[in-house]
Every structure is written in structure tokens, then in C-alpha cells.
């Protein structure tokens, strides 16, 4: 990085109001969302909704790379940065799109269990399947296939039900 180059840090007010601060050892859907975003940034994480040491290490590496406070905590600035700096592998897809990438999307949705036709056109049937997939994986269910949805489709993983972590005190 050039010494004269500045880092455009995201502002906390650009994050969704529903984004709580996520801490190491948390468990649940918001942790899975952090993992999805980190995977979209190229980190190799298992999407399990468990903020263990691997997720914490990835968050810290991400924070360091993007000039954020390196504490392993996903607060408002880290949320905003994760969302603003995703480099999509492919173009976002929505209703009305067509082409080879839509054909591939439909194939992935079929593998994920959705009975849709594979014709390369993103119509109402494909949108309905995308919304169903997004809901199942606790993603924003808007029917738009963005970088996060592509990342989860590529892995075909499921998010487990929220569970309580056992500690040495509860044994």
C-alpha cells in the first residue's frame, strides 16, 4: 500500500439496525452471517454458526487487512466493512436475467433440492427457489443472488439450529 493512500473506513451508521455485536464464542445465525461474509472474502471457514477460534482468527485477519481495530469482535464498523468490500465472483442475478450464470444457478438450486426447470432464464420460479434457499440459510430473502448467496450456494452447507454451548462448568 502506498504511504499516501488512505483507507476509506465504513461508518457505523451504514450497518443494518438488526446487526448485533458478535463476540468470540457466540453461536447462532448472526455468527453464520459473519462466516458467510468472510467466505465471500476468500476465508476458508465452515459455515456452522459457531464463533470458534478459526472464525476469530479470520475476523482478526480481515480487520487488520482493512485497517479496522483488530479485536476479533464484529461491531458496527466490521459489519459495514464486510458488506461494502465484497468482490462478487459473478454478477448479481435477479428476475429478468438470463445466460450461462443463470443456468448454473438453476443447477445449484436443483442440487440444493429445489424442483425447478433449468432454462437459463431467471423467472418467477427461479426467484421463488432463491428466496426459499435464502430463508433456509438465514440470508436476506430478497430473491437477488449476490456475492453472499453465491458463496453459500457454492458450498451447499446448512446452518444448524441455534444451540447452547457446553462449557467445562456445565459438564
KEFI-352372 format. One line per 3 residues: number of its first residue (from 0); for each residue x, y, z of N, C-alpha, C, O. Coordinates in Angstrom, 3 decimals, m for minus. Layout:
N
NUM = X/Y/Z/X/Y/Z/X/Y/Z/X/Y/Z  ...;
//
This chain:
171
0 = 0.843/m1.168/0.000/0.000/0.000/0.000/0.889/1.232/0.000/1.877/1.282/0.731  0.551/2.218/m0.806/1.281/3.471/m0.894/1.105/4.255/0.402/0.010/4.284/0.965  2.170/4.888/0.877/2.110/5.637/2.135/1.117/6.787/2.056/0.587/7.209/3.084;
3 = 0.854/7.305/0.853/m0.088/8.412/0.690/m1.529/7.945/0.531/m2.452/8.759/0.514  m1.717/6.664/0.418/m3.051/6.109/0.226/m3.797/6.081/1.555/m3.226/5.721/2.585  m5.057/6.456/1.534/m5.855/6.413/2.756/m6.848/5.273/2.667/m7.232/4.835/1.583;
6 = m7.244/4.814/3.814/m8.228/3.742/3.875/m9.576/4.371/4.150/m9.742/5.093/5.133  m10.541/4.098/3.283/m11.890/4.608/3.473/m12.618/3.675/4.424/m13.137/2.634/4.022  m12.649/4.064/5.691/m13.288/3.221/6.696/m14.793/3.432/6.660/m15.254/4.568/6.550;
9 = m15.567/2.352/6.750/m17.011/2.489/6.734/m17.510/3.181/8.000/m16.878/3.114/9.054  m18.627/3.829/7.874/m19.238/4.498/9.015/m20.202/3.554/9.701/m20.915/2.811/9.026  m20.247/3.562/11.051/m21.119/2.660/11.780/m22.582/2.798/11.404/m23.325/1.821/11.495;
12 = m23.028/3.994/10.977/m24.438/4.178/10.681/m24.867/3.505/9.382/m26.052/3.525/9.046  m23.932/2.910/8.644/m24.269/2.231/7.398/m24.612/0.762/7.595/m24.917/0.078/6.618  m24.573/0.261/8.798/m24.924/m1.131/9.039/m26.399/m1.235/9.335/m27.040/m0.255/9.714;
15 = m26.931/m2.421/9.163/m28.342/m2.643/9.454/m28.577/m2.523/10.953/m27.736/m2.908/11.765  m29.741/m1.981/11.299/m30.063/m1.793/12.714/m30.141/m3.123/13.452/m29.983/m3.165/14.672  m30.380/m4.201/12.728/m30.542/m5.508/13.366/m29.220/m6.252/13.560/m29.226/m7.415/13.961;
18 = m28.096/m5.605/13.285/m26.807/m6.274/13.416/m26.240/m6.089/14.817/m25.697/m5.031/15.135  m26.364/m7.106/15.646/m25.791/m7.001/16.988/m24.279/m7.205/16.929/m23.754/m7.757/15.962  m23.598/m6.760/17.958/m22.172/m7.039/18.069/m22.015/m8.536/18.291/m22.710/m9.131/19.115;
21 = m21.094/m9.137/17.545/m20.867/m10.584/17.630/m19.483/m10.806/18.233/m18.488/m10.251/17.768  m19.445/m11.626/19.274/m18.216/m11.869/20.031/m17.721/m13.300/19.836/m18.501/m14.196/19.514  m16.411/m13.509/20.035/m15.910/m14.884/20.022/m16.697/m15.744/21.006/m17.039/m15.308/22.105;
24 = m16.970/m16.948/20.593/m17.704/m17.985/21.323/m19.213/m17.814/21.263/m19.939/m18.596/21.878  m19.715/m16.795/20.527/m21.154/m16.709/20.287/m21.566/m17.828/19.340/m20.735/m18.383/18.622  m22.842/m18.151/19.345/m23.389/m19.197/18.481/m24.704/m18.690/17.904/m25.496/m18.075/18.619;
27 = m24.947/m18.941/16.611/m26.243/m18.597/16.044/m26.181/m18.070/14.626/m25.141/m18.111/13.969  m27.335/m17.569/14.164/m27.491/m17.129/12.782/m26.603/m15.933/12.443/m26.080/m15.862/11.331  m26.419/m14.997/13.366/m25.567/m13.838/13.078/m24.105/m14.254/12.932/m23.370/m13.663/12.142;
30 = m23.685/m15.256/13.679/m22.326/m15.789/13.516/m22.208/m16.414/12.129/m21.205/m16.225/11.440  m23.234/m17.156/11.724/m23.229/m17.765/10.389/m23.156/m16.692/9.308/m22.488/m16.883/8.292  m23.833/m15.571/9.517/m23.772/m14.480/8.544/m22.355/m13.909/8.460/m21.864/m13.623/7.368;
33 = m21.703/m13.745/9.604/m20.302/m13.288/9.612/m19.446/m14.281/8.830/m18.616/m13.880/8.014  m19.645/m15.573/9.077/m18.873/m16.600/8.373/m19.136/m16.541/6.871/m18.209/m16.698/6.077  m20.394/m16.317/6.471/m20.729/m16.200/5.049/m19.991/m15.032/4.414/m19.420/m15.160/3.331;
36 = m20.006/m13.904/5.090/m19.329/m12.725/4.558/m17.820/m12.944/4.479/m17.186/m12.548/3.502  m17.247/m13.568/5.494/m15.812/m13.864/5.465/m15.484/m14.832/4.330/m14.457/m14.683/3.667  m16.347/m15.820/4.102/m16.129/m16.756/2.987/m16.203/m16.028/1.656/m15.444/m16.332/0.735;
39 = m17.116/m15.065/1.551/m17.204/m14.280/0.319/m15.930/m13.462/0.100/m15.630/m13.069/m1.027  m15.188/m13.208/1.167/m13.906/m12.500/1.091/m12.733/m13.460/0.912/m11.580/m13.028/0.904  m13.008/m14.738/0.769/m11.944/m15.691/0.487/m11.416/m16.471/1.674/m10.461/m17.234/1.524;
42 = m12.001/m16.307/2.839/m11.569/m17.083/4.005/m12.221/m18.460/3.954/m13.405/m18.581/3.638  m11.461/m19.481/4.260/m11.961/m20.855/4.222/m12.474/m21.238/5.601/m11.724/m21.702/6.460  m13.768/m21.033/5.787/m14.409/m21.340/7.061/m15.549/m22.318/6.839/m16.155/m22.354/5.768;
45 = m15.830/m23.100/7.855/m17.011/m23.954/7.836/m18.174/m23.090/8.294/m18.076/m22.388/9.301  m19.268/m23.142/7.559/m20.459/m22.379/7.916/m21.245/m23.183/8.940/m22.096/m24.000/8.588  m20.944/m22.937/10.225/m21.601/m23.718/11.276/m22.260/m22.857/12.347/m22.855/m23.388/13.285;
48 = m22.162/m21.533/12.222/m22.793/m20.655/13.199/m22.116/m20.638/14.554/m22.701/m20.166/15.530  m20.895/m21.146/14.634/m20.156/m21.244/15.895/m18.906/m20.368/15.809/m18.007/m20.658/15.019  m18.836/m19.307/16.607/m17.727/m18.356/16.569/m16.562/m18.901/17.392/m16.264/m18.414/18.482;
51 = m15.918/m19.913/16.846/m14.764/m20.527/17.494/m13.476/m19.819/17.116/m13.492/m18.717/16.567  m12.361/m20.469/17.419/m11.057/m19.836/17.215/m10.747/m19.578/15.745/m10.073/m18.597/15.430  m11.224/m20.439/14.827/m10.950/m20.220/13.403/m11.676/m18.981/12.886/m11.115/m18.194/12.124;
54 = m12.920/m18.817/13.305/m13.673/m17.626/12.900/m13.039/m16.378/13.500/m12.914/m15.357/12.825  m12.639/m16.457/14.761/m11.999/m15.311/15.409/m10.711/m14.927/14.679/m10.457/m13.743/14.455  m9.906/m15.909/14.310/m8.654/m15.629/13.593/m8.945/m14.980/12.239/m8.242/m14.055/11.831;
57 = m9.978/m15.462/11.544/m10.345/m14.881/10.250/m10.822/m13.437/10.416/m10.461/m12.568/9.622  m11.626/m13.184/11.439/m12.097/m11.815/11.697/m10.910/m10.900/11.968/m10.848/m9.794/11.433  m9.973/m11.346/12.787/m8.803/m10.517/13.103/m7.957/m10.245/11.853/m7.484/m9.125/11.657;
60 = m7.765/m11.266/11.009/m7.005/m11.057/9.765/m7.740/m10.059/8.866/m7.126/m9.173/8.272  m9.057/m10.215/8.778/m9.855/m9.294/7.968/m9.725/m7.865/8.510/m9.485/m6.927/7.750  m9.885/m7.709/9.821/m9.795/m6.380/10.428/m8.434/m5.741/10.158/m8.357/m4.552/9.850;
63 = m7.376/m6.514/10.272/m6.029/m5.985/10.035/m5.876/m5.544/8.580/m5.348/m4.465/8.310  m6.340/m6.381/7.637/m6.223/m6.063/6.206/m6.978/m4.797/5.830/m6.583/m4.085/4.906  m8.062/m4.515/6.543/m8.926/m3.396/6.175/m8.780/m2.185/7.091/m9.616/m1.281/7.071;
66 = m7.719/m2.168/7.893/m7.430/m1.005/8.717/m8.419/m0.755/9.841/m8.596/0.382/10.279  m9.056/m1.807/10.303/m10.011/m1.700/11.403/m9.330/m2.060/12.715/m8.230/m2.613/12.717  m9.975/m1.751/13.817/m9.458/m2.159/15.127/m9.424/m3.683/15.176/m10.442/m4.333/14.938;
69 = m8.274/m4.252/15.480/m8.093/m5.705/15.488/m8.385/m6.229/16.890/m7.515/m6.243/17.761  m9.637/m6.663/17.087/m10.038/m7.187/18.393/m10.842/m8.485/18.287/m11.186/m9.086/19.305  m11.141/m8.916/17.058/m11.898/m10.150/16.888/m13.382/m10.010/17.145/m14.119/m10.993/17.068;
72 = m13.832/m8.808/17.449/m15.245/m8.547/17.715/m15.866/m7.930/16.465/m15.304/m6.996/15.892  m17.015/m8.440/16.039/m17.689/m7.901/14.864/m18.703/m6.861/15.341/m19.849/m7.172/15.665  m18.227/m5.608/15.369/m19.074/m4.482/15.743/m19.545/m3.752/14.497/m19.430/m4.273/13.388;
75 = m20.070/m2.559/14.672/m20.684/m1.828/13.560/m19.710/m1.547/12.411/m20.093/m1.667/11.247  m18.463/m1.178/12.710/m17.515/m0.889/11.627/m17.122/m2.151/10.870/m16.995/m2.122/9.646  m16.930/m3.251/11.576/m16.574/m4.503/10.897/m17.746/m4.993/10.054/m17.545/m5.439/8.925;
78 = m18.980/m4.918/10.589/m20.162/m5.300/9.791/m20.203/m4.491/8.496/m20.347/m5.054/7.411  m20.076/m3.167/8.615/m20.165/m2.300/7.441/m19.074/m2.626/6.433/m19.335/m2.699/5.232  m17.865/m2.819/6.912/m16.752/m3.120/6.024/m16.944/m4.459/5.318/m16.710/m4.569/4.115;
81 = m17.367/m5.472/6.065/m17.597/m6.791/5.465/m18.596/m6.700/4.317/m18.419/m7.342/3.282  m19.630/m5.916/4.498/m20.671/m5.808/3.473/m20.243/m4.937/2.298/m20.630/m5.207/1.161  m19.460/m3.906/2.549/m19.112/m2.957/1.490/m17.972/m3.423/0.605/m17.839/m2.938/m0.519;
84 = m17.158/m4.335/1.066/m15.948/m4.684/0.320/m16.000/m6.052/m0.338/m14.970/m6.553/m0.790  m17.175/m6.670/m0.402/m17.288/m7.975/m1.065/m17.010/m7.804/m2.552/m17.556/m6.911/m3.200  m16.163/m8.660/m3.076/m15.881/m8.670/m4.502/m16.621/m9.862/m5.099/m16.171/m11.000/m4.969;
87 = m17.742/m9.611/m5.747/m18.528/m10.726/m6.280/m17.738/m11.565/m7.270/m16.985/m11.046/m8.094  m17.931/m12.881/m7.169/m17.299/m13.792/m8.132/m17.993/m13.675/m9.475/m17.373/m13.850/m10.524  m19.278/m13.378/m9.436/m20.064/m13.234/m10.658/m21.017/m12.070/m10.472/m21.119/m11.505/m9.384;
90 = m21.707/m11.719/m11.529/m22.654/m10.608/m11.429/m23.828/m10.985/m10.538/m24.195/m12.158/m10.461  m24.421/m10.007/m9.867/m25.645/m10.295/m9.116/m26.750/m10.680/m10.097/m26.833/m10.138/m11.199  m27.580/m11.604/m9.690/m28.662/m12.066/m10.554/m30.007/m11.795/m9.910/m30.166/m11.918/m8.695;
93 = m30.969/m11.426/m10.734/m32.332/m11.203/m10.273/m33.303/m11.503/m11.392/m32.913/m11.887/m12.494  m34.567/m11.321/m11.090/m35.618/m11.618/m12.055/m35.373/m10.855/m13.358/m35.103/m9.654/m13.343  m35.470/m11.562/m14.480/m35.264/m10.970/m15.792/m33.895/m11.250/m16.387/m33.708/m11.071/m17.591;
96 = m32.927/m11.685/m15.579/m31.591/m12.021/m16.089/m31.645/m13.333/m16.869/m32.523/m14.167/m16.654  m30.698/m13.491/m17.766/m30.582/m14.761/m18.483/m29.126/m14.980/m18.843/m28.323/m14.047/m18.859  m28.800/m16.233/m19.131/m27.443/m16.550/m19.529/m26.903/m17.790/m18.850/m27.612/m18.483/m18.119;
99 = m25.624/m18.056/m19.108/m24.979/m19.258/m18.575/m24.921/m19.242/m17.053/m25.046/m20.288/m16.417  m24.732/m18.050/m16.460/m24.671/m17.991/m15.000/m26.028/m18.295/m14.366/m26.086/m18.868/m13.278  m27.120/m17.918/m15.034/m28.459/m18.266/m14.533/m28.663/m19.775/m14.654/m29.228/m20.404/m13.759;
102 = m28.202/m20.347/m15.757/m28.293/m21.796/m15.954/m27.537/m22.526/m14.836/m28.021/m23.519/m14.292  m26.345/m22.020/m14.504/m25.549/m22.607/m13.417/m26.259/m22.442/m12.076/m26.298/m23.375/m11.274  m26.819/m21.258/m11.833/m27.587/m21.010/m10.607/m28.718/m22.024/m10.476/m28.914/m22.608/m9.410;
105 = m29.451/m22.228/m11.546/m30.569/m23.177/m11.510/m30.080/m24.592/m11.225/m30.747/m25.351/m10.522  m28.934/m24.944/m11.760/m28.367/m26.261/m11.464/m28.014/m26.406/m9.992/m28.270/m27.448/m9.389  m27.425/m25.362/m9.410/m27.085/m25.398/m7.985/m28.339/m25.468/m7.121/m28.365/m26.171/m6.110;
108 = m29.375/m24.742/m7.518/m30.634/m24.792/m6.766/m31.266/m26.182/m6.848/m31.854/m26.658/m5.877  m31.143/m26.826/m7.998/m31.664/m28.203/m8.135/m30.886/m29.151/m7.222/m31.479/m30.014/m6.574  m29.569/m28.996/m7.168/m28.749/m29.823/m6.277/m29.159/m29.590/m4.828/m29.143/m30.514/m4.015;
111 = m29.530/m28.340/m4.506/m29.956/m27.994/m3.148/m31.369/m28.492/m2.837/m31.856/m28.318/m1.720  m32.034/m29.115/m3.831/m33.334/m29.725/m3.568/m34.544/m28.991/m4.114/m35.675/m29.375/m3.817  m34.341/m27.950/m4.902/m35.468/m27.213/m5.463/m35.808/m27.772/m6.845/m34.941/m27.860/m7.715;
114 = m37.064/m28.146/m7.042/m37.520/m28.740/m8.306/m37.899/m27.621/m9.272/m39.069/m27.254/m9.384  m36.902/m27.087/m9.965/m37.147/m26.014/m10.925/m36.592/m26.421/m12.277/m35.716/m27.280/m12.377  m37.127/m25.779/m13.329/m36.594/m26.069/m14.666/m35.278/m25.319/m14.847/m35.051/m24.261/m14.261;
117 = m34.434/m25.897/m15.667/m33.105/m25.324/m15.923/m33.080/m24.829/m17.363/m32.751/m25.571/m18.288  m33.440/m23.545/m17.531/m33.553/m22.992/m18.876/m32.692/m21.751/m19.112/m32.685/m21.208/m20.217  m31.968/m21.296/m18.089/m31.108/m20.136/m18.251/m31.824/m18.802/m18.146/m31.218/m17.760/m18.395;
120 = m33.118/m18.810/m17.776/m33.876/m17.574/m17.597/m34.316/m17.450/m16.145/m34.902/m18.379/m15.591  m34.037/m16.308/m15.528/m34.378/m16.060/m14.125/m35.800/m15.505/m14.067/m36.015/m14.294/m14.112  m36.762/m16.421/m13.965/m38.164/m16.035/m13.877/m38.698/m16.200/m12.465/m37.936/m16.327/m11.507;
123 = m40.029/m16.195/m12.352/m40.692/m16.286/m11.046/m40.352/m17.587/m10.324/m40.185/m17.593/m9.104  m40.249/m18.689/m11.065/m39.935/m19.985/m10.453/m38.531/m19.969/m9.830/m38.337/m20.445/m8.712  m37.568/m19.423/m10.557/m36.200/m19.336/m10.042/m36.145/m18.386/m8.848/m35.475/m18.672/m7.856;
126 = m36.849/m17.259/m8.941/m36.861/m16.309/m7.821/m37.435/m16.966/m6.569/m36.901/m16.785/m5.475  m38.508/m17.720/m6.722/m39.122/m18.405/m5.580/m38.134/m19.387/m4.946/m38.051/m19.481/m3.722  m37.390/m20.115/m5.775/m36.395/m21.062/m5.259/m35.263/m20.321/m4.546/m34.796/m20.766/m3.498;
129 = m34.821/m19.197/m5.110/m33.753/m18.407/m4.486/m34.212/m17.895/m3.122/m33.466/m17.980/m2.146  m35.431/m17.366/m3.049/m35.963/m16.873/m1.769/m36.022/m18.013/m0.754/m35.656/m17.827/0.406  m36.481/m19.193/m1.182/m36.520/m20.352/m0.288/m35.137/m20.739/0.207/m34.954/m21.036/1.387;
132 = m34.160/m20.736/m0.699/m32.782/m21.051/m0.326/m32.252/m20.021/0.665/m31.633/m20.381/1.667  m32.494/m18.744/0.389/m32.006/m17.683/1.270/m32.629/m17.798/2.660/m31.935/m17.640/3.664  m33.916/m18.070/2.723/m34.578/m18.221/4.029/m33.989/m19.403/4.793/m33.709/m19.303/5.987;
135 = m33.804/m20.516/4.096/m33.262/m21.717/4.737/m31.876/m21.462/5.327/m31.517/m22.029/6.359  m31.109/m20.609/4.668/m29.738/m20.327/5.106/m29.610/m19.008/5.865/m28.506/m18.502/6.065  m30.742/m18.460/6.280/m30.763/m17.243/7.103/m30.078/m16.065/6.414/m29.378/m15.278/7.052;
138 = m30.289/m15.956/5.105/m29.768/m14.831/4.338/m30.904/m13.843/4.096/m32.069/m14.158/4.340  m30.566/m12.659/3.621/m31.597/m11.693/3.243/m32.413/m12.331/2.116/m31.868/m12.658/1.062  m33.714/m12.506/2.337/m34.553/m13.244/1.383/m35.238/m12.304/0.390/m36.460/m12.152/0.390;
141 = m34.413/m11.677/m0.457/m34.934/m10.729/m1.437/m34.977/m11.290/m2.855/m35.421/m10.601/m3.774  m34.522/m12.527/m3.048/m34.539/m13.127/m4.377/m33.414/m12.663/m5.277/m33.362/m13.052/m6.444  m32.517/m11.848/m4.769/m31.351/m11.382/m5.527/m30.167/m12.267/m5.146/m29.880/m12.452/m3.963;
144 = m29.492/m12.806/m6.138/m28.324/m13.651/m5.879/m27.092/m12.748/m5.902/m26.564/m12.412/m6.962  m26.647/m12.361/m4.690/m25.465/m11.508/m4.559/m24.267/m12.381/m4.185/m24.352/m13.609/m4.207  m23.160/m11.739/m3.843/m21.929/m12.487/m3.545/m22.094/m13.441/m2.369/m21.543/m14.542/m2.382;
147 = m22.848/m13.028/m1.352/m23.030/m13.893/m0.187/m23.849/m15.122/m0.571/m23.497/m16.244/m0.206  m24.946/m14.913/m1.309/m25.765/m16.053/m1.741/m24.956/m16.981/m2.641/m25.049/m18.202/m2.516  m24.156/m16.408/m3.556/m23.296/m17.242/m4.406/m22.341/m18.081/m3.559/m22.139/m19.264/m3.835;
150 = m21.754/m17.470/m2.528/m20.792/m18.189/m1.682/m21.453/m19.371/m0.992/m20.882/m20.460/m0.935  m22.655/m19.160/m0.467/m23.350/m20.245/0.226/m23.800/m21.311/m0.770/m23.707/m22.504/m0.479  m24.285/m20.899/m1.933/m24.666/m21.867/m2.970/m23.478/m22.729/m3.372/m23.615/m23.933/m3.591;
153 = m22.317/m22.103/m3.466/m21.118/m22.830/m3.869/m20.705/m23.900/m2.882/m20.111/m24.908/m3.265  m21.009/m23.693/m1.641/m20.644/m24.661/m0.602/m21.772/m25.632/m0.287/m21.525/m26.751/0.162  m23.015/m25.205/m0.523/m24.196/m26.039/m0.256/m24.223/m26.546/1.179/m24.507/m27.716/1.434;
156 = m23.924/m25.650/2.105/m23.921/m26.015/3.517/m25.179/m25.503/4.186/m25.822/m24.580/3.687  m25.529/m26.094/5.309/m26.692/m25.641/6.055/m26.250/m25.058/7.387/m25.211/m25.429/7.933  m27.048/m24.151/7.891/m26.792/m23.551/9.199/m27.547/m24.372/10.232/m28.755/m24.562/10.093;
159 = m26.873/m24.863/11.260/m27.572/m25.654/12.268/m28.487/m24.790/13.120/m28.354/m23.566/13.147  m29.411/m25.432/13.810/m30.265/m24.726/14.759/m29.387/m24.102/15.832/m28.325/m24.628/16.165  m29.843/m22.971/16.371/m29.082/m22.335/17.445/m29.059/m23.282/18.638/m30.072/m23.888/18.987;
162 = m27.902/m23.398/19.251/m27.760/m24.318/20.371/m26.945/m23.649/21.460/m26.256/m22.656/21.227  m27.038/m24.209/22.640/m26.256/m23.680/23.757/m24.895/m24.356/23.769/m24.784/m25.564/23.562  m23.877/m23.570/24.012/m22.519/m24.098/24.079/m22.305/m24.739/25.444/m22.648/m24.168/26.479;
165 = m21.733/m25.934/25.421/m21.366/m26.584/26.676/m20.005/m26.058/27.102/m19.076/m25.974/26.299  m19.906/m25.716/28.345/m18.632/m25.256/28.882/m18.170/m26.262/29.918/m18.904/m27.183/30.277  m16.975/m26.085/30.384/m16.458/m27.023/31.380/m17.274/m26.935/32.662/m17.264/m27.869/33.463;
168 = m17.981/m25.824/32.870/m18.812/m25.684/34.066/m20.113/m26.479/33.965/m20.691/m26.854/34.986  m20.578/m26.741/32.732/m21.871/m27.409/32.571/m21.748/m28.917/32.388/m22.744/m29.578/32.094  m20.584/m29.461/32.549/m20.391/m30.904/32.338/m20.754/m31.695/33.535/m20.648/m32.921/33.520;
//
